[in-house]
Amino acid sequence: MYNKKIPEDLDCGIEVASKVFGGKWKPCILDSIVKGYHRPSEIHRYINTASPRVLNIQLRELENYKVVEKKVFPGLPPRVEYYLTESG
């Protein structure tokens, strides 16, 4: 695992916000969820200039930071939707 040589300053709100929301597509992803696009395929169609792989990676990062939550619905195939959390 990679450890940064300079520790992160988590007391600085701006640095925390840039870490969580930084990334080329994260603001667009959040905007699409707010506008009602919850399924990954809908988000991919809304942000058609980004590759699905990159969007999935950034969705996972937003989920790890607890900005969005992933809901998995049973069935075949399983359906996945993303929603903003309370902190998001």
Helices and strands as residue ranges (DSSP letters): H 13-21, H 26-34, H 40-46, H 52-64, E 68-73, E 79-84
